[in-house]
Amino acid sequence: QGNALALGGYEPNPNFWQNPARDFAFGLFDMDWEAFDHNLTGHMELCPVVETTGIQSTVCGPESFTPDHKPLVGFHPEMQGYFLACGMNSMGIMLSGGLGREMAQWINKGSAELDLFSYDISRFHSDCVGD
């Protein structure tokens, strides 16, 4: 980022946003320095110059995660021919190559080459979960 160092992190106990506006997209929040402190402290321990360098700007936005932190991959159980590959939990770039390959295999040949059972979207289907 030019002459800056980009640092970041996730909150260990995040606040859950219960009722976002239906039209919300790509918005940001004010930085919660108290919540970010453990990340900043860790950055300063690993790279002491961070403590004296200063902060040029911040970006604080919502992030979506599945309850078990695993992607949702597979055919929708109620919609014929509808395939999902979502809920990557900030791992989309890391998972994209392998999941893209497995999705192509699954869609074209009827099954994935690798065992994707733990990513199956049916684990959150109403018949499979309780209230």
MDAnalysis code that builds the backbone (N, CA, C; Angstrom):
import MDAnalysis as mda
import numpy as np

u = mda.Universe.empty(393, n_residues=131, atom_resindex=np.repeat(np.arange(131), 3), trajectory=True)
u.add_TopologyAttr("name", ["N", "CA", "C"] * 131)
u.add_TopologyAttr("resid", np.arange(1, 132))
u.add_TopologyAttr("resname", ["GLN", "GLY", "ASN", "ALA", "LEU", "ALA", "LEU", "GLY", "GLY", "TYR", "GLU", "PRO", "ASN", "PRO", "ASN", "PHE", "TRP", "GLN", "ASN", "PRO", "ALA", "ARG", "ASP", "PHE", "ALA", "PHE", "GLY", "LEU", "PHE", "ASP", "MET", "ASP", "TRP", "GLU", "ALA", "PHE", "ASP", "HIS", "ASN", "LEU", "THR", "GLY", "HIS", "MET", "GLU", "LEU", "CYS", "PRO", "VAL", "VAL", "GLU", "THR", "THR", "GLY", "ILE", "GLN", "SER", "THR", "VAL", "CYS", "GLY", "PRO", "GLU", "SER", "PHE", "THR", "PRO", "ASP", "HIS", "LYS", "PRO", "LEU", "VAL", "GLY", "PHE", "HIS", "PRO", "GLU", "MET", "GLN", "GLY", "TYR", "PHE", "LEU", "ALA", "CYS", "GLY", "MET", "ASN", "SER", "MET", "GLY", "ILE", "MET", "LEU", "SER", "GLY", "GLY", "LEU", "GLY", "ARG", "GLU", "MET", "ALA", "GLN", "TRP", "ILE", "ASN", "LYS", "GLY", "SER", "ALA", "GLU", "LEU", "ASP", "LEU", "PHE", "SER", "TYR", "ASP", "ILE", "SER", "ARG", "PHE", "HIS", "SER", "ASP", "CYS", "VAL", "GLY", "ASP"])
u.atoms.positions = np.array([
    [0.829, -1.179, 0.000],
    [0.000, 0.000, 0.000],
    [0.877, 1.248, 0.000],
    [1.690, 1.398, -0.992],
    [2.542, 2.577, -1.071],
    [3.588, 2.561, 0.018],
    [3.603, 3.589, 0.853],
    [4.579, 3.661, 1.924],
    [3.987, 3.222, 3.268],
    [2.981, 2.377, 3.239],
    [2.319, 1.935, 4.465],
    [2.423, 0.418, 4.622],
    [2.237, -0.033, 5.832],
    [2.197, -1.450, 6.155],
    [0.766, -1.789, 6.545],
    [0.163, -2.757, 5.892],
    [-1.208, -3.145, 6.199],
    [-1.200, -4.235, 7.268],
    [-1.915, -3.993, 8.341],
    [-2.048, -4.947, 9.441],
    [-3.522, -5.207, 9.679],
    [-3.829, -6.345, 10.242],
    [-5.230, -6.627, 10.518],
    [-5.388, -7.756, 11.498],
    [-6.616, -8.131, 11.722],
    [-6.904, -9.226, 12.625],
    [-8.392, -9.388, 12.816],
    [-8.726, -10.428, 13.545],
    [-10.126, -10.709, 13.846],
    [-10.333, -10.661, 15.349],
    [-11.528, -10.295, 15.750],
    [-11.863, -10.261, 17.168],
    [-12.072, -11.688, 17.668],
    [-11.501, -12.026, 18.832],
    [-11.693, -13.384, 19.356],
    [-13.126, -13.643, 19.815],
    [-13.822, -12.605, 20.246],
    [-15.220, -12.720, 20.672],
    [-16.022, -11.630, 19.983],
    [-16.321, -11.826, 18.710],
    [-16.966, -10.754, 17.947],
    [-18.396, -10.489, 18.393],
    [-18.822, -9.262, 18.127],
    [-20.216, -8.915, 18.329],
    [-20.984, -9.380, 17.101],
    [-22.107, -10.025, 17.313],
    [-22.909, -10.481, 16.195],
    [-23.917, -9.405, 15.829],
    [-24.015, -9.129, 14.550],
    [-24.930, -8.117, 14.044],
    [-26.254, -8.805, 13.783],
    [-27.198, -8.593, 14.662],
    [-28.453, -9.341, 14.638],
    [-29.382, -8.978, 13.486],
    [-29.517, -7.697, 13.184],
    [-30.504, -7.284, 12.192],
    [-29.941, -6.255, 11.215],
    [-29.045, -6.670, 10.333],
    [-28.532, -5.707, 9.349],
    [-29.646, -5.266, 8.401],
    [-29.524, -4.065, 7.902],
    [-30.504, -3.570, 6.924],
    [-30.459, -4.450, 5.674],
    [-31.601, -4.730, 5.096],
    [-31.667, -5.608, 3.927],
    [-30.871, -5.069, 2.742],
    [-30.733, -3.749, 2.664],
    [-30.007, -3.162, 1.536],
    [-28.540, -2.860, 1.878],
    [-28.060, -3.331, 3.024],
    [-26.668, -3.084, 3.409],
    [-25.733, -3.828, 2.469],
    [-24.711, -3.130, 1.994],
    [-23.690, -3.760, 1.151],
    [-22.413, -2.932, 1.218],
    [-21.321, -3.589, 1.511],
    [-19.986, -2.978, 1.454],
    [-19.841, -1.741, 2.332],
    [-20.478, -1.715, 3.472],
    [-20.351, -0.598, 4.396],
    [-19.277, -0.855, 5.442],
    [-18.919, 0.187, 6.153],
    [-17.891, 0.094, 7.184],
    [-18.425, 0.598, 8.520],
    [-17.726, 0.203, 9.586],
    [-18.048, 0.643, 10.938],
    [-16.936, 1.550, 11.440],
    [-17.233, 2.287, 12.506],
    [-16.179, 3.024, 13.201],
    [-15.267, 2.002, 13.877],
    [-13.974, 2.296, 13.924],
    [-13.019, 1.383, 14.539],
    [-13.267, 1.296, 16.043],
    [-13.365, 0.080, 16.547],
    [-13.499, -0.172, 17.980],
    [-12.103, -0.530, 18.492],
    [-11.394, 0.470, 18.994],
    [-9.997, 0.278, 19.406],
    [-9.869, -0.697, 20.564],
    [-10.839, -0.727, 21.428],
    [-10.784, -1.680, 22.539],
    [-10.847, -3.119, 22.018],
    [-11.721, -3.357, 21.057],
    [-11.833, -4.694, 20.482],
    [-10.594, -5.063, 19.663],
    [-9.968, -4.076, 19.025],
    [-8.805, -4.338, 18.175],
    [-7.497, -4.384, 18.961],
    [-7.525, -3.977, 20.230],
    [-6.302, -3.849, 21.026],
    [-5.475, -5.122, 21.063],
    [-6.113, -6.289, 21.221],
    [-5.312, -7.524, 21.305],
    [-4.556, -7.773, 19.993],
    [-5.144, -7.415, 18.857],
    [-4.446, -7.552, 17.574],
    [-3.274, -6.573, 17.486],
    [-3.541, -5.321, 17.851],
    [-2.506, -4.304, 17.780],
    [-1.339, -4.642, 18.715],
    [-1.652, -5.114, 19.906],
    [-0.612, -5.515, 20.850],
    [0.234, -6.640, 20.263],
    [-0.410, -7.609, 19.649],
    [0.331, -8.706, 19.014],
    [1.214, -8.228, 17.872],
    [0.710, -7.294, 17.074],
    [1.515, -6.733, 15.979],
    [2.754, -6.023, 16.528],
    [2.576, -5.281, 17.624],
    [3.707, -4.549, 18.204],
    [4.738, -5.503, 18.810],
    [4.286, -6.622, 19.337],
    [5.228, -7.614, 19.876],
    [6.037, -8.255, 18.756],
    [5.393, -8.558, 17.643],
    [6.082, -9.191, 16.510],
    [6.938, -8.213, 15.717],
    [6.511, -6.955, 15.664],
    [7.213, -5.933, 14.876],
    [7.206, -4.626, 15.683],
    [8.162, -4.458, 16.591],
    [8.150, -3.315, 17.514],
    [8.040, -1.939, 16.859],
    [8.506, -1.767, 15.628],
    [8.427, -0.461, 14.978],
    [6.976, -0.004, 14.785],
    [6.033, -0.939, 14.798],
    [4.611, -0.596, 14.662],
    [4.182, 0.363, 15.772],
    [4.761, 0.208, 16.958],
    [4.377, 1.037, 18.100],
    [4.700, 2.516, 17.902],
    [5.754, 2.814, 17.163],
    [6.162, 4.207, 16.992],
    [5.870, 4.766, 15.598],
    [5.383, 3.949, 14.705],
    [5.158, 4.369, 13.322],
    [3.910, 5.224, 13.156],
    [2.852, 4.889, 13.849],
    [1.595, 5.616, 13.700],
    [0.632, 4.892, 12.772],
    [-0.593, 5.335, 12.780],
    [-1.641, 4.710, 11.965],
    [-2.163, 5.734, 10.969],
    [-2.044, 5.411, 9.705],
    [-2.464, 6.317, 8.635],
    [-3.972, 6.271, 8.424],
    [-4.536, 5.065, 8.422],
    [-5.971, 4.931, 8.212],
    [-6.428, 3.574, 8.730],
    [-7.724, 3.438, 8.895],
    [-8.290, 2.170, 9.353],
    [-9.466, 1.775, 8.465],
    [-9.738, 0.501, 8.434],
    [-10.908, -0.040, 7.741],
    [-11.506, -1.073, 8.681],
    [-12.756, -0.908, 9.002],
    [-13.423, -1.834, 9.915],
    [-14.798, -2.155, 9.333],
    [-14.955, -3.377, 8.872],
    [-16.220, -3.749, 8.261],
    [-16.705, -5.097, 8.734],
    [-17.947, -5.400, 8.478],
    [-18.506, -6.690, 8.889],
    [-17.946, -7.818, 8.040],
    [-17.886, -8.971, 8.630],
    [-17.417, -10.178, 7.948],
    [-18.411, -11.287, 8.263],
    [-18.719, -12.100, 7.289],
    [-19.686, -13.172, 7.528],
    [-18.961, -14.502, 7.724],
    [-19.485, -15.287, 8.641],
    [-18.926, -16.604, 8.939],
    [-20.058, -17.595, 9.143],
    [-19.834, -18.823, 8.744],
    [-20.789, -19.880, 9.059],
    [-20.573, -20.259, 10.522],
    [-21.561, -20.852, 11.170],
    [-21.420, -21.196, 12.587],
    [-20.227, -22.111, 12.891],
    [-19.863, -22.985, 11.956],
    [-18.741, -23.900, 12.195],
    [-17.465, -23.498, 11.444],
    [-17.467, -22.317, 10.839],
    [-16.309, -21.766, 10.121],
    [-15.879, -22.615, 8.922],
    [-16.804, -23.335, 8.349],
    [-16.520, -24.121, 7.143],
    [-17.390, -23.605, 6.003],
    [-16.892, -23.695, 4.759],
    [-17.688, -23.244, 3.611],
    [-18.960, -24.065, 3.421],
    [-19.828, -23.538, 2.610],
    [-21.060, -24.227, 2.199],
    [-20.893, -24.602, 0.737],
    [-20.790, -25.893, 0.464],
    [-20.525, -26.360, -0.889],
    [-21.441, -27.533, -1.207],
    [-22.094, -27.472, -2.348],
    [-22.896, -28.602, -2.794],
    [-24.185, -28.183, -3.470],
    [-24.908, -29.182, -3.924],
    [-26.197, -28.939, -4.552],
    [-27.218, -28.560, -3.492],
    [-28.043, -27.588, -3.807],
    [-29.112, -27.183, -2.897],
    [-30.115, -28.326, -2.789],
    [-30.499, -28.723, -1.575],
    [-31.375, -29.895, -1.430],
    [-32.797, -29.691, -1.934],
    [-33.212, -28.444, -2.151],
    [-34.590, -28.196, -2.573],
    [-34.704, -27.532, -3.937],
    [-33.570, -27.251, -4.587],
    [-33.602, -26.563, -5.875],
    [-32.798, -27.359, -6.902],
    [-33.470, -28.014, -7.790],
    [-32.846, -28.858, -8.802],
    [-31.815, -28.079, -9.627],
    [-30.607, -28.578, -9.697],
    [-29.570, -27.982, -10.527],
    [-28.911, -26.739, -9.959],
    [-29.238, -26.377, -8.715],
    [-28.667, -25.176, -8.105],
    [-27.515, -25.578, -7.197],
    [-26.334, -25.111, -7.515],
    [-25.124, -25.492, -6.797],
    [-24.574, -24.293, -6.042],
    [-24.168, -24.505, -4.807],
    [-23.628, -23.424, -3.972],
    [-22.155, -23.649, -3.653],
    [-21.413, -22.589, -3.631],
    [-20.033, -22.573, -3.142],
    [-19.860, -21.198, -2.505],
    [-20.166, -21.109, -1.226],
    [-20.170, -19.819, -0.540],
    [-19.796, -20.012, 0.928],
    [-19.860, -18.943, 1.686],
    [-19.537, -19.031, 3.107],
    [-18.082, -19.374, 3.337],
    [-17.196, -18.746, 2.596],
    [-15.775, -19.096, 2.681],
    [-15.081, -18.545, 3.921],
    [-15.765, -17.719, 4.711],
    [-15.216, -17.279, 5.991],
    [-13.823, -16.665, 5.872],
    [-13.669, -15.743, 4.950],
    [-12.400, -15.044, 4.711],
    [-11.301, -15.958, 4.177],
    [-11.673, -17.113, 3.667],
    [-10.680, -18.029, 3.099],
    [-10.915, -18.243, 1.610],
    [-11.702, -17.376, 0.981],
    [-12.080, -17.572, -0.411],
    [-10.908, -17.692, -1.362],
    [-9.923, -16.810, -1.231],
    [-8.771, -16.869, -2.127],
    [-7.986, -18.153, -1.887],
    [-7.800, -18.499, -0.626],
    [-7.041, -19.695, -0.285],
    [-7.736, -20.975, -0.775],
    [-9.046, -21.025, -0.684],
    [-9.789, -22.229, -1.056],
    [-10.213, -22.268, -2.519],
    [-10.126, -21.151, -3.222],
    [-10.728, -21.045, -4.550],
    [-10.202, -22.055, -5.564],
    [-8.917, -22.288, -5.606],
    [-8.381, -23.216, -6.598],
    [-8.891, -24.635, -6.402],
    [-8.749, -25.145, -5.202],
    [-9.177, -26.516, -4.913],
    [-10.674, -26.689, -4.988],
    [-11.424, -25.751, -4.403],
    [-12.876, -25.882, -4.452],
    [-13.411, -25.673, -5.856],
    [-12.777, -24.783, -6.613],
    [-13.183, -24.609, -8.013],
    [-13.025, -25.896, -8.800],
    [-11.894, -26.556, -8.599],
    [-11.647, -27.838, -9.272],
    [-12.679, -28.881, -8.842],
    [-12.939, -28.970, -7.538],
    [-13.883, -29.968, -7.038],
    [-15.312, -29.664, -7.482],
    [-15.683, -28.387, -7.528],
    [-17.018, -28.008, -8.009],
    [-17.190, -28.416, -9.468],
    [-16.175, -28.139, -10.288],
    [-16.256, -28.502, -11.710],
    [-16.418, -30.016, -11.862],
    [-15.644, -30.773, -11.102],
    [-15.737, -32.241, -11.132],
    [-17.134, -32.691, -10.706],
    [-17.623, -32.122, -9.623],
    [-18.911, -32.505, -9.063],
    [-20.053, -32.181, -10.027],
    [-20.032, -30.986, -10.602],
    [-21.096, -30.572, -11.518],
    [-21.047, -31.374, -12.814],
    [-19.863, -31.586, -13.355],
    [-19.738, -32.272, -14.644],
    [-19.804, -33.789, -14.559],
    [-19.341, -34.380, -13.477],
    [-19.266, -35.842, -13.393],
    [-20.141, -36.444, -12.307],
    [-20.799, -35.598, -11.517],
    [-21.734, -36.108, -10.522],
    [-21.180, -36.274, -9.122],
    [-19.858, -36.158, -8.945],
    [-19.286, -36.242, -7.604],
    [-17.925, -35.566, -7.589],
    [-17.569, -35.086, -6.430],
    [-16.248, -34.478, -6.257],
    [-15.211, -35.584, -6.119],
    [-13.986, -35.271, -6.446],
    [-12.900, -36.242, -6.287],
    [-12.506, -36.367, -4.817],
    [-12.510, -35.238, -4.095],
    [-12.164, -35.238, -2.677],
    [-13.421, -35.349, -1.824],
    [-13.243, -35.779, -0.595],
    [-14.349, -35.876, 0.345],
    [-14.677, -34.481, 0.873],
    [-15.813, -33.932, 0.475],
    [-16.240, -32.605, 0.901],
    [-17.406, -32.670, 1.889],
    [-17.568, -33.811, 2.535],
    [-18.701, -34.013, 3.430],
    [-18.806, -32.915, 4.486],
    [-17.682, -32.494, 5.056],
    [-17.740, -31.487, 6.127],
    [-18.138, -30.106, 5.608],
    [-18.157, -29.913, 4.283],
    [-18.578, -28.644, 3.685],
    [-20.016, -28.702, 3.154],
    [-20.659, -29.849, 3.251],
    [-21.990, -30.074, 2.681],
    [-22.995, -29.059, 3.212],
    [-23.687, -28.388, 2.315],
    [-24.659, -27.375, 2.744],
    [-25.821, -27.982, 3.516],
    [-26.060, -29.254, 3.358],
    [-27.181, -29.893, 4.053],
    [-27.004, -29.911, 5.561],
    [-25.790, -29.666, 6.052],
    [-25.602, -29.664, 7.504],
    [-26.393, -28.541, 8.179],
    [-26.849, -27.545, 7.408],
    [-27.671, -26.475, 7.952],
    [-29.104, -26.517, 7.424],
    [-29.466, -27.579, 6.722],
    [-30.831, -27.729, 6.229],
    [-31.776, -27.894, 7.409],
    [-32.967, -27.381, 7.286],
    [-33.916, -27.385, 8.401],
    [-34.212, -28.791, 8.933],
    [-34.098, -29.816, 8.083],
    [-34.324, -31.187, 8.541],
    [-33.149, -31.728, 9.345],
    [-32.000, -31.037, 9.290],
    [-30.775, -31.547, 9.911],
    [-30.360, -30.785, 11.160],
    [-31.025, -29.679, 11.442],
    [-30.644, -28.872, 12.607],
    [-31.866, -28.611, 13.473],
    [-31.642, -28.418, 14.751],
    [-32.730, -28.094, 15.672],
    [-32.749, -26.609, 15.971],
    [-33.790, -26.190, 16.638],
    [-33.923, -24.769, 16.999],
    [-32.999, -24.414, 18.150],
])
